[in-house]
Every structure is written in C-alpha cells, then in structure tokens.
Amino acid sequence: MFNAFKYFEEFRETFGEEAALKLIWLASEIYESLSQNVTKTEFNELKKRPLQNYLIQNISHDIAREKL
C-alpha cells in the first residue's frame, strides 16, 4: 500500500508543500499503474493456458448475458 501522507510529510520538509504535492501525485499515478500490471510469472502462466482462458472468458460472458 502506498502511504501518501507519510511521503508527503517527508517531501514537504525537503521540497516545500507545492513540490511535495506534485511528487505525491506523480508517485501515486506510478503506483496505481504498476499495481494493475501482471508479473512476468503470471503472464507466462496465462500464456500456457490460452484455450482454457478463452473458454472461461466466453462461458462467463454467456452466463452473464443469460442472467440479464
């Protein structure tokens, strides 16, 4: 988890409030982007099962459509 307030306090002492806010905004954007990425191991595991993943995706979409 990204503790923005902790880092803001540290940045503010060194860079001032305005720069600290910009740094925290940038850091939180980077953190959010990275947290949504898959790891290389996860990606390789997904590549091993393309047919299984395809079927699971399509079946779940079909079930969702039936419930609507």
C-alpha positions as CSV (number, residue, x, y, z in Angstrom):
1,M,0.0,0.0,0.0
2,F,1.2,3.5,-0.8
3,N,1.3,5.7,2.3
4,A,0.9,9.1,0.6
5,F,0.7,11.1,3.8
6,K,4.0,9.7,5.1
7,Y,5.8,10.5,1.9
8,F,4.2,13.9,1.6
9,E,5.5,14.9,5.0
10,E,9.0,13.8,4.1
11,F,8.9,15.6,0.7
12,R,7.4,18.7,2.2
13,E,10.3,19.1,4.6
14,T,12.8,18.9,1.7
15,F,11.0,20.4,-1.3
16,G,8.2,22.5,0.1
17,E,4.4,21.9,0.0
18,E,3.7,22.6,-3.7
19,A,6.5,20.4,-4.9
20,A,5.6,17.7,-2.4
21,L,2.0,17.6,-3.6
22,K,3.2,17.2,-7.2
23,L,5.6,14.5,-6.3
24,I,3.0,12.6,-4.3
25,W,0.5,12.9,-7.2
26,L,3.2,11.5,-9.6
27,A,4.2,8.7,-7.3
28,S,0.6,7.7,-6.7
29,E,0.0,7.6,-10.5
30,I,3.0,5.4,-11.0
31,Y,2.0,3.1,-8.1
32,E,-1.5,2.7,-9.4
33,S,-0.2,1.9,-12.9
34,L,2.2,-0.7,-11.6
35,S,-0.3,-2.3,-9.3
36,Q,-2.5,-3.1,-12.2
37,N,0.2,-4.9,-14.2
38,V,0.7,-8.6,-14.1
39,T,4.1,-10.1,-13.2
40,K,6.2,-12.0,-15.7
41,T,5.4,-15.2,-13.9
42,E,1.6,-14.6,-14.1
43,F,1.8,-13.6,-17.7
44,N,3.8,-16.8,-18.6
45,E,1.2,-18.9,-16.7
46,L,-1.6,-17.3,-18.7
47,K,0.2,-18.0,-22.0
48,K,0.3,-21.7,-21.1
49,R,-3.5,-22.0,-21.0
50,P,-4.9,-19.9,-23.9
51,L,-7.7,-22.3,-24.8
52,Q,-8.7,-22.7,-21.1
53,N,-8.7,-19.0,-20.6
54,Y,-10.7,-18.4,-23.8
55,L,-13.3,-20.9,-22.8
56,I,-13.6,-19.5,-19.2
57,Q,-14.0,-15.9,-20.5
58,N,-16.6,-16.9,-23.1
59,I,-18.6,-19.1,-20.7
60,S,-18.7,-16.4,-18.1
61,H,-19.8,-13.8,-20.6
62,D,-22.6,-16.2,-21.8
63,I,-23.7,-16.8,-18.2
64,A,-23.8,-13.1,-17.5
65,R,-25.9,-12.5,-20.6
66,E,-28.4,-15.2,-19.6
67,K,-28.8,-13.6,-16.2
68,L,-29.7,-10.2,-17.8
